Amino acid sequence: MQQREARPLLSVALSRDGVWSVNERGPSRVAVAYFPTKWGAMRHAVRVARAKPRCRVAVLEDGGAVGLARDYDNPGSASVETP
């Protein structure tokens, strides 16, 4: 039986103090970035997701429920650099 590789998750959420965060959790990486606007956080999350071979971006609503989610499958992303 073939074992599936874990898909990294980028979650975008609004904190209690009004700052947007992008939390990246994967098998070999954990990172957090903060942004003053939702647009900036989403742009960062999509840019990172496109640079990875496989990734999921989820926007979390109040209470932690997933409001939106999208999977990115980019087989040729090994040559993409993220700023």
C-alpha positions in Angstrom: 0.0 0.0 0.0 1.4 3.4 -1.0 1.5 6.1 1.7 0.2 9.5 0.7 2.5 12.5 1.2 1.1 15.1 3.6 -0.1 18.2 2.0 1.2 21.4 3.6 -1.6 23.7 4.9 -1.6 27.5 4.8 -4.4 29.0 7.0 -5.4 32.6 6.8 -7.1 34.0 9.9 -8.0 37.3 11.6 -6.7 37.6 15.1 -8.5 39.2 18.0 -6.5 42.3 17.7 -7.3 42.8 14.0 -4.1 41.5 12.4 -4.3 38.9 9.6 -2.0 35.9 10.0 -0.8 33.2 7.5 0.1 30.0 9.3 2.1 27.5 7.3 2.2 23.9 8.6 3.9 21.1 6.8 5.9 18.0 7.4 9.2 19.9 7.6 8.2 23.5 8.2 6.1 25.7 10.6 6.0 29.4 9.9 3.8 32.4 10.7 3.5 35.7 8.9 1.4 38.8 9.9 -0.3 41.3 7.6 -2.4 44.4 8.3 -5.0 43.5 5.5 -6.7 40.4 4.4 -5.7 41.1 0.8 -2.0 41.1 1.8 -2.4 37.8 3.7 -4.2 36.1 0.9 -1.7 37.3 -1.7 1.2 35.9 0.4 -0.6 32.6 1.0 -1.4 32.1 -2.7 2.2 33.0 -3.7 3.6 30.5 -1.3 1.1 27.8 -2.4 2.0 28.3 -6.0 5.7 27.8 -5.2 5.1 24.4 -3.6 4.4 21.1 -5.5 1.2 20.5 -3.4 -0.5 22.8 -0.9 -3.9 23.7 0.6 -4.9 27.3 1.4 -7.8 27.7 3.9 -9.5 30.9 5.1 -10.7 30.4 8.7 -13.8 32.2 10.0 -14.5 33.2 13.6 -14.3 30.2 15.8 -11.9 28.4 13.5 -14.3 26.9 11.0 -13.0 26.7 7.4 -14.8 29.4 5.3 -13.0 28.8 2.0 -10.4 26.2 0.9 -8.4 25.5 -2.3 -5.9 22.9 -3.2 -2.9 23.8 -5.4 -1.1 21.1 -7.4 1.9 22.5 -9.2 4.1 19.7 -10.5 6.6 22.1 -12.0 7.0 24.4 -9.0 10.4 23.3 -8.0 12.0 26.1 -10.1 9.7 28.9 -8.6 11.3 31.2 -6.0 9.3 32.9 -3.3 10.3 36.4 -2.2 
